[in-house]
């Protein structure tokens, strides 16, 4: 019963089969493989962007950091929410790869608002040469608190950024989960809403380790290629990245897997609402739940082998009825039976 992260789940069998298939014969290195040609055209089709520049890297941190470095000068600042992955979980990689650009935290919630974004932008570039200059806006979709931005919300944030001449980056580590939740197209959630660059995640949704970076304005393409190479993220045996992404995109596996993960999350959330003393504390729009469970429930779950993050408190010592916060994440592979077993144990 693994609910610690969608990184914990297995790679999809179709992805593994594609890797095995790619592991025959010879292929040109560094992204010149023929599989990558297909991947590039497929992603252009999915995003309705025939001129887009498409690249693959192995990690979400690389995707975000290299994309932002291409968009942001060292003396500029990136605007993001306080819970953005680039702020909380990437060990200053954006600052490192941008050669020193800072992050400006917008508001206090996981979702920026046009008002808080405008206020943060106005607060920068006010001290001439002595202060940071305004740089791109980074939106996390799905947020680290499990919320999905609506198309209107992305458009409103992008409009604010564009009014100051700033670029917009979308951190889409869980892009597929968000698109499945909204029932929209990839284009509607990105360039049609004002997004310039997107990190299109695969690792959390069934791949072994691959993410795409898509520039809707190809004028930045060469700079990204140079930064990817200089940053040591250009794979020589690139076909093994390409093969993963090829399988991920084939027959909409990426959307099917995300839809299943979201369905699993809704099943878990529905059951948790029936557990005495439990309370869901976020808006589980996609596949992430934040909840509070009584200490006794955490103890039972731990004894039964459940794995997830308890965010505060010692589950072993204290009042058994005291609620302790936790995070639960569903991936595509968790079965209904395991979800129901988890809920039965939680109920006691």
Kinemage of the C-alpha trace (Angstrom):
@kinemage 1
@onewidth
@group {chain A} dominant
@subgroup {mainchain}
@vectorlist {calphas} color= white
{ca unk a 1} P 0.000 0.000 0.000
{ca unk a 2} L 2.284 2.713 -1.310
{ca unk a 3} L 0.892 6.232 -1.241
{ca unk a 4} L 4.140 8.089 -0.552
{ca unk a 5} L 4.559 9.424 -4.084
{ca unk a 6} L 3.717 8.739 -7.686
{ca unk a 7} L 7.494 8.383 -8.030
{ca unk a 8} L 7.208 5.183 -5.976
{ca unk a 9} L 5.197 3.258 -8.536
{ca unk a 10} L 6.495 0.953 -11.265
{ca unk a 11} L 7.258 1.908 -14.825
{ca unk a 12} L 4.432 0.936 -17.145
{ca unk a 13} L 4.948 -2.420 -18.917
{ca unk a 14} L 4.526 -0.707 -22.282
{ca unk a 15} L 7.346 1.678 -21.432
{ca unk a 16} L 9.602 -1.197 -20.417
{ca unk a 17} L 8.730 -3.058 -23.611
{ca unk a 18} L 9.667 0.012 -25.645
{ca unk a 19} L 13.027 0.204 -23.873
{ca unk a 20} L 13.706 -3.441 -24.663
{ca unk a 21} L 12.745 -2.864 -28.283
{ca unk a 22} L 15.056 0.143 -28.515
{ca unk a 23} L 17.914 -1.932 -27.116
{ca unk a 24} L 18.656 -3.633 -30.430
{ca unk a 25} L 21.181 -2.662 -33.015
{ca unk a 26} L 22.573 0.828 -33.331
{ca unk a 27} L 21.117 4.329 -33.273
{ca unk a 28} L 22.565 7.783 -33.683
{ca unk a 29} L 23.370 9.421 -30.311
{ca unk a 30} L 22.531 12.730 -28.628
{ca unk a 31} L 18.953 12.991 -29.842
{ca unk a 32} L 19.602 12.219 -33.497
{ca unk a 33} L 17.817 8.851 -33.225
{ca unk a 34} L 14.816 8.208 -35.452
{ca unk a 35} L 12.570 7.513 -32.446
{ca unk a 36} L 13.113 11.110 -31.331
{ca unk a 37} L 11.946 12.327 -34.731
{ca unk a 38} L 8.618 10.588 -34.110
{ca unk a 39} L 8.400 11.859 -30.534
{ca unk a 40} L 8.979 15.423 -31.659
{ca unk a 41} L 6.229 15.279 -34.257
{ca unk a 42} L 3.816 13.541 -31.887
{ca unk a 43} L 4.258 16.174 -29.207
{ca unk a 44} L 3.872 18.945 -31.777
{ca unk a 45} L 0.606 17.324 -32.814
{ca unk a 46} L -0.629 16.864 -29.236
{ca unk a 47} L 0.107 20.507 -28.452
{ca unk a 48} L -1.144 21.755 -31.854
{ca unk a 49} L 2.172 23.545 -32.240
{ca unk a 50} L 3.902 22.517 -35.504
{ca unk a 51} L 6.815 24.915 -34.982
{ca unk a 52} L 7.519 24.006 -31.343
{ca unk a 53} L 10.988 22.931 -30.265
{ca unk a 54} L 10.940 19.685 -28.278
{ca unk a 55} L 13.686 18.267 -26.067
{ca unk a 56} L 14.023 15.397 -23.595
{ca unk a 57} L 15.837 15.202 -20.287
{ca unk a 58} L 15.811 12.549 -17.576
{ca unk a 59} L 14.529 14.473 -14.548
{ca unk a 60} L 11.942 17.080 -13.671
{ca unk a 61} L 14.548 19.196 -11.926
{ca unk a 62} L 16.600 19.334 -15.119
{ca unk a 63} L 13.531 20.183 -17.174
{ca unk a 64} L 12.499 23.059 -14.929
{ca unk a 65} L 15.948 24.426 -14.192
{ca unk a 66} L 17.189 24.357 -17.781
{ca unk a 67} L 13.954 25.814 -19.135
{ca unk a 68} L 14.044 28.682 -16.635
{ca unk a 69} L 17.740 29.281 -17.267
{ca unk a 70} L 16.911 29.713 -20.952
{ca unk a 71} L 14.197 32.211 -20.064
{ca unk a 72} L 15.961 34.116 -17.288
{ca unk a 73} L 19.156 36.161 -17.058
{ca unk a 74} L 21.353 35.845 -13.933
{ca unk a 75} L 20.331 39.308 -12.740
{ca unk a 76} L 16.598 38.596 -13.007
{ca unk a 77} L 14.099 36.903 -10.706
{ca unk a 78} L 11.569 34.114 -11.263
{ca unk a 79} L 8.097 34.635 -9.793
{ca unk a 80} L 6.531 31.520 -8.240
{ca unk a 81} L 4.284 30.371 -5.405
{ca unk a 82} L 5.760 29.463 -1.991
{ca unk a 83} L 4.975 25.769 -2.558
{ca unk a 84} L 6.352 25.627 -6.104
{ca unk a 85} L 8.559 22.607 -6.692
{ca unk a 86} L 11.318 24.896 -7.965
{ca unk a 87} L 11.280 26.610 -4.566
{ca unk a 88} L 10.698 23.745 -2.133
{ca unk a 89} L 12.209 20.660 -3.716
{ca unk a 90} L 14.972 21.385 -6.203
{ca unk a 91} L 17.919 22.249 -3.942
{ca unk a 92} L 18.436 25.670 -5.583
{ca unk a 93} L 18.838 24.066 -9.029
{ca unk a 94} L 17.051 26.956 -10.790
{ca unk a 95} L 19.362 29.433 -9.089
{ca unk a 96} L 22.365 27.286 -10.029
{ca unk a 97} L 21.459 26.781 -13.677
{ca unk a 98} L 20.478 30.415 -14.166
{ca unk a 99} L 23.874 31.389 -12.711
{ca unk a 100} L 22.320 33.285 -9.838
{ca unk a 101} L 18.795 34.443 -10.653
{ca unk a 102} L 16.680 34.559 -7.515
{ca unk a 103} L 13.164 33.323 -6.859
{ca unk a 104} L 10.514 35.830 -5.782
{ca unk a 105} L 7.760 34.183 -3.764
{ca unk a 106} L 4.246 35.287 -4.691
{ca unk a 107} L 1.533 35.289 -2.029
{ca unk a 108} L 1.117 32.663 0.681
{ca unk a 109} L -0.885 29.922 -1.062
{ca unk a 110} L -0.061 27.169 -3.531
{ca unk a 111} L -1.846 29.123 -6.269
{ca unk a 112} L -0.841 32.637 -7.228
{ca unk a 113} L -3.581 35.111 -8.004
{ca unk a 114} L -3.373 37.902 -10.572
{ca unk a 115} L -3.430 40.389 -7.699
{ca unk a 116} L -0.610 38.812 -5.713
{ca unk a 117} L 1.440 38.289 -8.874
{ca unk a 118} L 1.028 41.891 -9.970
{ca unk a 119} L 2.001 43.073 -6.500
{ca unk a 120} L 5.151 40.931 -6.500
{ca unk a 121} L 6.145 42.091 -9.973
{ca unk a 122} L 5.626 45.717 -9.010
{ca unk a 123} L 7.849 45.207 -5.941
{ca unk a 124} L 10.792 44.231 -8.140
{ca unk a 125} L 12.857 46.285 -10.579
{ca unk a 126} L 12.425 49.319 -8.352
{ca unk a 127} L 16.063 49.932 -7.381
{ca unk a 128} L 17.696 50.264 -10.763
{ca unk a 129} L 21.040 48.538 -11.007
{ca unk a 130} L 20.983 47.637 -7.302
{ca unk a 131} L 18.090 45.189 -7.396
{ca unk a 132} L 16.923 42.160 -9.364
{ca unk a 133} L 15.216 42.700 -12.690
{ca unk a 134} L 11.858 41.140 -13.492
{ca unk a 135} L 11.991 37.685 -15.033
{ca unk a 136} L 9.608 34.863 -15.964
{ca unk a 137} L 6.580 33.589 -14.065
{ca unk a 138} L 6.509 29.880 -13.216
{ca unk a 139} L 3.153 28.160 -12.645
{ca unk a 140} L 2.954 24.675 -11.123
{ca unk a 141} L 0.257 22.455 -12.617
{ca unk a 142} L -0.767 20.328 -10.573
{ca unk a 143} L 0.308 22.362 -7.523
{ca unk a 144} L 2.273 20.709 -4.743
{ca unk a 145} L -0.879 20.963 -2.620
{ca unk a 146} L -2.894 18.955 -5.142
{ca unk a 147} L -4.884 21.774 -6.775
{ca unk a 148} L -5.364 22.187 -10.513
{ca unk a 149} L -5.369 25.664 -12.042
{ca unk a 150} L -8.341 26.250 -14.311
{ca unk a 151} L -7.708 27.452 -17.853
{ca unk a 152} L -9.044 30.854 -16.851
{ca unk a 153} L -6.629 31.017 -13.915
{ca unk a 154} L -3.626 30.180 -16.104
{ca unk a 155} L -4.748 32.753 -18.655
{ca unk a 156} L -5.206 35.422 -15.977
{ca unk a 157} L -1.695 34.847 -14.581
{ca unk a 158} L -0.222 34.811 -18.075
{ca unk a 159} L -1.988 38.056 -18.928
{ca unk a 160} L -0.387 39.741 -15.927
{ca unk a 161} L 3.040 38.419 -16.905
{ca unk a 162} L 2.615 39.538 -20.520
{ca unk a 163} L 1.533 43.008 -19.433
{ca unk a 164} L 5.074 43.408 -18.070
{ca unk a 165} L 6.720 41.687 -21.019
{ca unk a 166} L 7.567 38.571 -18.979
{ca unk a 167} L 7.645 34.963 -20.124
{ca unk a 168} L 5.554 32.164 -18.610
{ca unk a 169} L 6.820 28.704 -17.671
{ca unk a 170} L 4.517 25.839 -16.727
{ca unk a 171} L 5.950 23.181 -14.417
{ca unk a 172} L 3.966 20.188 -15.644
{ca unk a 173} L 5.508 17.314 -13.704
{ca unk a 174} L 1.884 16.165 -13.318
{ca unk a 175} L 0.715 17.768 -16.563
{ca unk a 176} L -1.280 14.701 -17.614
{ca unk a 177} L -3.137 14.547 -14.298
{ca unk a 178} L -4.110 18.193 -14.663
{ca unk a 179} L -5.264 17.798 -18.262
{ca unk a 180} L -7.282 14.711 -17.343
{ca unk a 181} L -8.892 16.600 -14.482
{ca unk a 182} L -9.817 19.590 -16.664
{ca unk a 183} L -10.896 17.607 -19.707
{ca unk a 184} L -9.159 20.107 -21.959
{ca unk a 185} L -6.513 19.883 -24.675
{ca unk a 186} L -2.780 20.280 -24.152
{ca unk a 187} L -2.843 23.423 -26.293
{ca unk a 188} L -5.636 24.968 -24.222
{ca unk a 189} L -3.641 24.458 -21.028
{ca unk a 190} L -0.444 25.941 -22.458
{ca unk a 191} L 0.159 28.291 -25.368
{ca unk a 192} L -3.500 29.146 -25.872
{ca unk a 193} L -3.498 30.321 -22.257
{ca unk a 194} L -0.282 32.314 -22.669
{ca unk a 195} L 2.358 29.736 -21.648
{ca unk a 196} L 5.691 30.034 -23.462
{ca unk a 197} L 7.509 26.943 -22.193
{ca unk a 198} L 6.220 23.758 -20.569
{ca unk a 199} L 7.923 20.943 -18.696
{ca unk a 200} L 5.857 17.929 -19.741
{ca unk a 201} L 6.279 15.200 -17.136
{ca unk a 202} L 6.505 11.470 -17.711
{ca unk a 203} L 8.352 10.026 -14.721
{ca unk a 204} L 5.517 10.387 -12.194
{ca unk a 205} L 3.015 8.852 -14.595
{ca unk a 206} L 4.535 5.553 -15.711
{ca unk a 207} L 7.900 6.323 -17.297
{ca unk a 208} L 11.231 5.188 -15.905
{ca unk a 209} L 12.760 8.643 -16.163
{ca unk a 210} L 11.985 11.114 -18.928
{ca unk a 211} L 10.541 14.630 -19.185
{ca unk a 212} L 9.965 16.802 -22.230
{ca unk a 213} L 10.705 20.514 -22.472
{ca unk a 214} L 8.631 22.239 -25.128
{ca unk a 215} L 9.303 25.770 -26.376
{ca unk a 216} L 6.405 27.215 -28.306
{ca unk a 217} L 8.742 29.971 -29.517
{ca unk a 218} L 11.591 28.155 -31.309
{ca unk a 219} L 13.899 31.174 -31.135
{ca unk a 220} L 15.109 29.870 -27.744
{ca unk a 221} L 15.874 26.392 -29.072
{ca unk a 222} L 19.603 26.705 -29.691
{ca unk a 223} L 20.242 28.302 -26.317
{ca unk a 224} L 18.414 25.446 -24.597
{ca unk a 225} L 20.478 22.905 -26.511
{ca unk a 226} L 23.677 24.593 -25.381
{ca unk a 227} L 22.507 24.795 -21.775
{ca unk a 228} L 21.413 21.159 -21.777
{ca unk a 229} L 24.838 20.062 -23.004
{ca unk a 230} L 26.770 22.399 -20.695
{ca unk a 231} L 24.606 21.279 -17.775
{ca unk a 232} L 25.448 17.606 -18.421
{ca unk a 233} L 21.874 16.620 -19.305
{ca unk a 234} L 22.351 15.630 -22.954
{ca unk a 235} L 22.222 11.811 -23.008
{ca unk a 236} L 24.557 10.076 -25.426
{ca unk a 237} L 22.291 6.997 -25.672
{ca unk a 238} L 19.349 9.295 -26.105
{ca unk a 239} L 17.215 6.613 -27.761
{ca unk a 240} L 16.368 5.256 -24.298
{ca unk a 241} L 14.768 8.577 -23.399
{ca unk a 242} L 13.046 8.710 -26.778
{ca unk a 243} L 11.714 5.161 -26.467
{ca unk a 244} L 10.114 5.903 -23.114
{ca unk a 245} L 8.405 9.008 -24.418
{ca unk a 246} L 7.328 7.231 -27.598
{ca unk a 247} L 5.549 4.525 -25.589
{ca unk a 248} L 4.141 7.093 -23.162
{ca unk a 249} L 2.502 9.009 -26.002
{ca unk a 250} L 1.334 5.993 -28.026
{ca unk a 251} L -2.414 5.385 -27.910
{ca unk a 252} L -2.727 8.164 -25.295
{ca unk a 253} L -1.099 6.041 -22.593
{ca unk a 254} L -0.102 9.264 -20.822
{ca unk a 255} L -3.732 10.389 -20.512
{ca unk a 256} L -5.086 6.940 -19.702
{ca unk a 257} L -2.559 6.511 -16.894
{ca unk a 258} L -3.302 9.962 -15.499
{ca unk a 259} L -7.039 9.384 -15.599
{ca unk a 260} L -6.572 6.140 -13.679
{ca unk a 261} L -4.395 7.855 -11.076
{ca unk a 262} L -7.046 10.556 -10.630
{ca unk a 263} L -9.805 7.944 -10.351
{ca unk a 264} L -7.763 6.112 -7.727
{ca unk a 265} L -7.385 9.362 -5.802
{ca unk a 266} L -11.115 10.040 -5.857
{ca unk a 267} L -11.822 6.520 -4.604
{ca unk a 268} L -9.351 7.047 -1.760
{ca unk a 269} L -10.742 10.497 -0.930
{ca unk a 270} L -14.310 9.220 -0.911
{ca unk a 271} L -13.369 6.450 1.504
{ca unk a 272} L -11.374 8.733 3.778
{ca unk a 273} L -14.410 10.945 4.267
{ca unk a 274} L -16.063 7.950 5.946
{ca unk a 275} L -13.207 7.305 8.380
{ca unk a 276} L -14.034 8.534 11.872
{ca unk a 277} L -11.777 11.415 12.874
{ca unk a 278} L -10.353 11.883 9.365
{ca unk a 279} L -10.446 15.164 7.514
{ca unk a 280} L -9.259 16.072 4.015
{ca unk a 281} L -7.510 19.429 4.207
{ca unk a 282} L -6.829 20.234 0.557
{ca unk a 283} L -8.700 20.300 -2.726
{ca unk a 284} L -7.754 16.929 -4.281
{ca unk a 285} L -8.337 17.921 -7.895
{ca unk a 286} L -6.008 15.312 -9.365
{ca unk a 287} L -4.036 12.598 -7.557
{ca unk a 288} L -2.795 14.176 -4.311
{ca unk a 289} L -4.580 14.219 -0.946
{ca unk a 290} L -3.599 16.090 2.185
{ca unk a 291} L -5.493 14.807 5.182
{ca unk a 292} L -5.514 14.469 8.942
{ca unk a 293} L -5.968 11.029 10.485
{ca unk a 294} L -6.080 10.050 14.171
{ca unk a 295} L -2.738 8.827 15.505
{ca unk a 296} L -4.289 5.386 16.113
{ca unk a 297} L -5.204 5.126 12.422
{ca unk a 298} L -1.629 5.976 11.428
{ca unk a 299} L -0.388 3.289 13.808
{ca unk a 300} L -2.670 0.656 12.302
{ca unk a 301} L -1.698 1.620 8.782
{ca unk a 302} L 2.020 1.534 9.532
{ca unk a 303} L 1.657 -1.905 11.134
{ca unk a 304} L -0.198 -3.127 8.039
{ca unk a 305} L 2.632 -1.985 5.758
{ca unk a 306} L 1.164 1.230 4.367
{ca unk a 307} L 3.762 3.747 3.203
{ca unk a 308} L 3.027 7.462 2.981
{ca unk a 309} L 4.290 10.690 4.523
{ca unk a 310} L 3.128 11.754 7.983
{ca unk a 311} L 3.955 15.457 7.935
{ca unk a 312} L 4.047 16.270 11.641
{ca unk a 313} L 3.970 14.438 14.947
{ca unk a 314} L 5.167 11.073 16.228
{ca unk a 315} L 2.710 8.325 15.350
{ca unk a 316} L 4.028 6.103 18.148
{ca unk a 317} L 3.715 8.411 21.162
{ca unk a 318} L 0.767 10.485 22.341
{ca unk a 319} L -3.006 10.698 22.366
{ca unk a 320} L -4.351 8.004 19.974
{ca unk a 321} L -7.200 10.309 18.928
{ca unk a 322} L -5.000 13.284 18.069
{ca unk a 323} L -5.169 14.038 14.321
{ca unk a 324} L -1.817 14.060 12.521
{ca unk a 325} L -1.402 15.497 9.002
{ca unk a 326} L -0.301 13.353 6.093
{ca unk a 327} L 0.062 13.336 2.327
{ca unk a 328} L -1.280 10.539 0.134
{ca unk a 329} L -0.465 10.283 -3.581
{ca unk a 330} L -2.036 7.831 -6.037
{ca unk a 331} L -0.407 6.616 -9.218
{ca unk a 332} L -1.855 4.683 -12.156
{ca unk a 333} L -0.827 1.282 -10.813
{ca unk a 334} L -2.459 1.144 -7.371
{ca unk a 335} L -5.372 -1.298 -7.386
{ca unk a 336} L -8.888 -0.794 -6.058
{ca unk a 337} L -8.260 -3.705 -3.709
{ca unk a 338} L -5.238 -2.033 -2.128
{ca unk a 339} L -7.085 1.264 -1.791
{ca unk a 340} L -9.982 -0.516 -0.093
{ca unk a 341} L -7.603 -2.431 2.179
{ca unk a 342} L -5.982 0.864 3.193
{ca unk a 343} L -9.380 2.325 4.013
{ca unk a 344} L -10.464 -0.752 5.985
{ca unk a 345} L -7.313 -0.562 8.101
{ca unk a 346} L -7.746 3.188 8.605
{ca unk a 347} L -11.316 2.630 9.839
{ca unk a 348} L -10.128 0.043 12.368
